[in-house]
Amino acid sequence: MDNRKIWEIALGQSALECGCSPEDFLGKENKIVLWEKREGARVYLPPSLECDLVSYGSNIVAQVSERLRDAVAEYIGRYPAVHCFETPNLYILNEALETYGQKICFMAEYFLPDVNLLRERTCGFELRILEQKDFADLYKPEWGNALCSQRKEKDVLGVGAYRDGLLVGLAGASADCRDMYQIGIDVLPEYRKKGIASALTSRLALEILRREKVPFYCAAWSNIPSVRNATKCGFRPAWVQMTAREKEFVDQMNRKT
């Protein structure tokens, strides 16, 4: 599994999810695609999408509903791709979305490993490879980023850091689609800044690659500790994604928060 193969798989997965070709993410022209449910998409993607923007850096592939096609096309044609994912420009898109009962909801940056930089890291704690059967008693709030209680069947691999038998850090791999596993990481607050996160992340990424799958890592732009962990382990920015959801869905999320 070399870097070229990793990129091919990631581009192929994005193309599957957006209903386009991998080359569409590498050109200079934006592309609009009408949304439809696609088999093989990442399991956590919503059942319907009215506006979803994906960029690998050169342009934007926008997956939209028929009724939002013109509004989204006007927006992504108005600014360079890089500025379509930032404020104040996003207010323009959000205002257009609200007319149709939608709001900007999820925004994230995705990272892929550079195999020339990825290596095992040490942290002074015992590391153990964990399988699905080992997660049964670990679905607790402190491991909510590493494991997902709503999709336990997708949590297929992990690495734990232990101190005298106590689990102090956990990295989990979720089989979100056929060829790509997403890495999530948690470290108990009193054990942070000891190199545990990077040791767990790099070890798990290597274990995923040994299984001929592509590890990927997701973080909000504002989550500086998470982004630092990704880059420290040899992951590099690959694509960004912005997804709109129904106004009621966004408002409910805010109430929960």
C-alpha positions as CSV (number, residue, x, y, z in Angstrom):
1,M,0.0,0.0,0.0
2,D,1.9,3.1,-1.2
3,N,0.8,6.7,-1.2
4,R,-0.5,6.6,-4.8
5,K,-2.7,3.6,-4.0
6,I,-4.0,5.3,-0.8
7,W,-5.0,8.4,-2.8
8,E,-6.6,6.3,-5.5
9,I,-8.7,4.5,-3.0
10,A,-9.7,7.8,-1.2
11,L,-10.6,9.5,-4.5
12,G,-12.5,6.4,-5.6
13,Q,-14.6,6.4,-2.4
14,S,-15.4,10.1,-2.7
15,A,-16.4,9.6,-6.3
16,L,-18.7,6.7,-5.3
17,E,-20.3,8.9,-2.7
18,C,-20.7,11.9,-5.0
19,G,-21.7,10.1,-8.1
20,C,-18.8,11.3,-10.2
21,S,-15.4,10.2,-11.4
22,P,-12.2,10.5,-9.3
23,E,-10.8,12.8,-11.9
24,D,-13.6,15.3,-11.2
25,F,-11.9,16.2,-7.9
26,L,-8.6,17.1,-9.6
27,G,-9.8,19.5,-12.3
28,K,-10.2,23.3,-12.2
29,E,-13.9,23.4,-13.0
30,N,-16.5,22.8,-10.3
31,K,-19.0,20.0,-10.8
32,I,-22.7,19.8,-9.7
33,V,-24.2,16.3,-9.1
34,L,-27.8,15.5,-8.2
35,W,-28.0,13.6,-5.0
36,E,-29.2,10.0,-4.9
37,K,-28.6,7.2,-2.4
38,R,-25.4,5.3,-3.3
39,E,-24.5,1.8,-2.1
40,G,-21.1,1.7,-0.5
41,A,-21.0,5.2,0.9
42,R,-19.7,5.8,4.4
43,V,-22.2,4.4,6.9
44,Y,-22.6,7.7,8.9
45,L,-23.5,9.8,5.9
46,P,-27.2,11.0,6.2
47,P,-29.9,9.2,4.3
48,S,-30.6,12.2,2.2
49,L,-28.5,15.2,1.2
50,E,-29.6,18.5,-0.2
51,C,-26.2,20.2,-0.2
52,D,-22.8,18.6,0.3
53,L,-19.5,20.2,-0.8
54,V,-16.3,18.2,-1.2
55,S,-12.9,19.6,-2.2
56,Y,-9.5,18.0,-2.6
57,G,-8.0,21.5,-3.1
58,S,-8.4,22.4,-6.8
59,N,-12.2,22.7,-7.2
60,I,-15.5,21.7,-5.6
61,V,-17.8,18.8,-6.3
62,A,-21.2,19.7,-5.0
63,Q,-23.9,17.1,-4.4
64,V,-27.3,18.8,-4.3
65,S,-31.0,18.3,-4.5
66,E,-32.8,19.5,-7.7
67,R,-34.3,22.5,-5.9
68,L,-31.0,23.7,-4.6
69,R,-29.0,23.2,-7.7
70,D,-29.0,26.8,-8.9
71,A,-28.4,28.3,-5.5
72,V,-25.4,26.1,-4.8
73,A,-24.0,26.5,-8.3
74,E,-24.2,30.3,-8.0
75,Y,-22.4,30.2,-4.7
76,I,-19.5,27.9,-5.6
77,G,-19.1,29.9,-8.9
78,R,-18.9,33.1,-6.9
79,Y,-15.7,32.4,-4.9
80,P,-12.5,30.4,-5.3
81,A,-12.9,26.9,-3.9
82,V,-10.8,27.5,-0.8
83,H,-13.0,30.5,0.2
84,C,-16.3,28.6,-0.2
85,F,-15.5,26.7,3.1
86,E,-15.0,29.8,5.3
87,T,-16.7,32.7,6.8
88,P,-17.9,35.3,5.9
89,N,-18.6,33.7,2.6
90,L,-20.5,30.8,4.2
91,Y,-23.1,33.2,5.5
92,I,-24.2,33.7,1.9
93,L,-24.7,30.0,1.4
94,N,-26.4,29.6,4.7
95,E,-28.9,32.4,3.9
96,A,-29.7,30.6,0.6
97,L,-30.1,27.3,2.4
98,E,-32.5,28.7,5.0
99,T,-35.0,29.6,2.3
100,Y,-35.3,25.8,1.8
101,G,-35.3,24.8,5.5
102,Q,-31.7,23.8,5.5
103,K,-28.6,25.0,7.4
104,I,-24.9,24.4,7.3
105,C,-24.2,21.6,9.7
106,F,-21.1,19.5,9.5
107,M,-17.7,20.9,8.4
108,A,-14.4,18.9,8.7
109,E,-11.0,18.3,7.3
110,Y,-9.9,14.7,6.4
111,F,-6.3,13.4,6.6
112,L,-4.6,10.5,4.8
113,P,-1.3,8.9,5.9
114,D,2.0,9.5,4.1
115,V,3.6,6.1,4.3
116,N,7.0,7.7,4.1
117,L,6.4,9.5,7.4
118,L,4.2,7.0,9.3
119,R,6.1,5.0,11.9
120,E,5.6,3.4,15.3
121,R,5.9,5.8,18.1
122,T,6.5,5.1,21.8
123,C,5.0,6.6,24.9
124,G,6.2,4.6,27.8
125,F,2.9,2.8,28.3
126,E,1.9,-0.7,27.4
127,L,0.2,-0.9,24.0
128,R,-2.2,-3.7,23.2
129,I,-3.9,-4.5,19.9
130,L,-7.7,-4.9,20.5
131,E,-10.3,-6.7,18.4
132,Q,-14.0,-6.2,18.2
133,K,-14.6,-8.7,21.0
134,D,-12.5,-6.6,23.4
135,F,-14.8,-3.5,23.0
136,A,-17.9,-4.9,24.8
137,D,-17.3,-3.2,28.1
138,L,-15.7,0.0,26.6
139,Y,-18.7,1.8,25.3
140,K,-18.5,4.6,27.9
141,P,-18.4,8.4,27.5
142,E,-14.6,8.6,28.0
143,W,-14.1,6.5,24.8
144,G,-16.8,8.2,22.8
145,N,-14.4,9.3,20.0
146,A,-12.6,6.0,19.6
147,L,-15.8,3.9,19.6
148,C,-19.4,4.4,18.4
149,S,-22.2,2.8,20.4
150,Q,-24.7,3.4,17.6
151,R,-22.6,1.3,15.2
152,K,-20.8,-1.2,17.3
153,E,-20.6,-3.7,14.5
154,K,-18.3,-1.2,12.6
155,D,-15.7,-0.9,15.4
156,V,-13.3,-3.6,14.1
157,L,-9.9,-2.8,15.5
158,G,-8.2,-0.8,18.2
159,V,-5.1,-0.1,20.2
160,G,-5.2,0.6,23.9
161,A,-2.6,2.2,26.2
162,Y,-2.4,0.7,29.7
163,R,-0.8,1.7,33.0
164,D,-0.8,-1.1,35.5
165,G,-3.7,-2.7,33.8
166,L,-5.8,0.5,33.6
167,L,-6.8,1.7,30.1
168,V,-5.7,5.3,29.8
169,G,-5.9,5.8,26.1
170,L,-7.8,4.2,23.2
171,A,-7.6,4.5,19.4
172,G,-10.4,2.8,17.5
173,A,-10.9,2.0,13.8
174,S,-14.4,2.1,12.4
175,A,-15.0,0.2,9.1
176,D,-17.0,3.1,7.6
177,C,-16.8,1.7,4.1
178,R,-15.3,-1.3,2.3
179,D,-11.7,0.0,1.8
180,M,-11.3,2.8,4.4
181,Y,-11.2,2.7,8.2
182,Q,-11.6,5.9,10.2
183,I,-9.5,6.4,13.3
184,G,-10.9,7.9,16.5
185,I,-8.8,8.7,19.6
186,D,-9.4,9.3,23.3
187,V,-7.0,9.8,26.2
188,L,-8.0,10.3,29.8
189,P,-7.5,14.0,30.7
190,E,-4.8,13.3,33.4
191,Y,-2.7,11.3,30.8
192,R,-2.7,13.8,28.0
193,K,0.5,15.4,26.6
194,K,2.5,12.3,27.3
195,G,2.7,11.1,23.7
196,I,-0.1,8.5,24.1
197,A,-2.3,9.9,21.3
198,S,0.4,9.8,18.7
199,A,1.6,6.4,19.8
200,L,-1.9,4.9,19.6
201,T,-2.8,6.7,16.3
202,S,0.4,5.7,14.5
203,R,0.3,2.1,15.7
204,L,-3.4,1.7,14.7
205,A,-2.7,3.3,11.3
206,L,0.0,0.7,10.6
207,E,-2.2,-2.1,11.7
208,I,-4.9,-0.9,9.3
209,L,-2.5,-0.8,6.5
210,R,-1.3,-4.3,7.2
211,R,-4.9,-5.4,6.7
212,E,-4.8,-3.7,3.2
213,K,-7.2,-1.0,4.3
214,V,-6.7,2.8,4.2
215,P,-6.7,4.6,7.5
216,F,-8.2,8.1,7.5
217,Y,-8.5,10.7,10.2
218,C,-11.1,13.5,10.6
219,A,-10.9,16.7,12.6
220,A,-12.6,20.0,12.9
221,W,-10.4,22.9,11.7
222,S,-10.6,24.4,15.2
223,N,-9.5,21.2,17.0
224,I,-5.8,22.1,17.1
225,P,-4.8,19.2,19.4
226,S,-6.4,16.7,17.1
227,V,-4.9,18.2,14.0
228,R,-1.5,18.3,15.7
229,N,-1.8,14.6,16.5
230,A,-2.6,13.8,12.9
231,T,0.3,15.7,11.5
232,K,2.7,14.4,14.1
233,C,1.8,10.8,13.1
234,G,2.5,11.4,9.4
235,F,-1.1,12.2,8.3
236,R,-1.5,15.0,5.8
237,P,-4.6,17.0,4.7
238,A,-6.5,15.3,1.9
239,W,-10.0,16.8,1.5
240,V,-12.5,19.0,3.2
241,Q,-16.3,18.5,3.3
242,M,-19.2,20.7,4.3
243,T,-22.7,19.2,4.6
244,A,-26.1,20.9,5.2
245,R,-28.9,19.3,7.1
246,E,-32.5,20.1,7.9
247,K,-33.0,23.2,10.1
248,E,-34.8,21.1,12.7
249,F,-31.9,18.6,12.8
250,V,-29.3,21.4,13.4
251,D,-31.5,23.1,16.0
252,Q,-31.9,19.9,17.9
253,M,-28.1,19.3,17.9
254,N,-27.6,22.7,19.3
255,R,-30.2,22.1,22.0
256,K,-28.4,18.8,23.0
257,T,-25.1,20.7,23.1
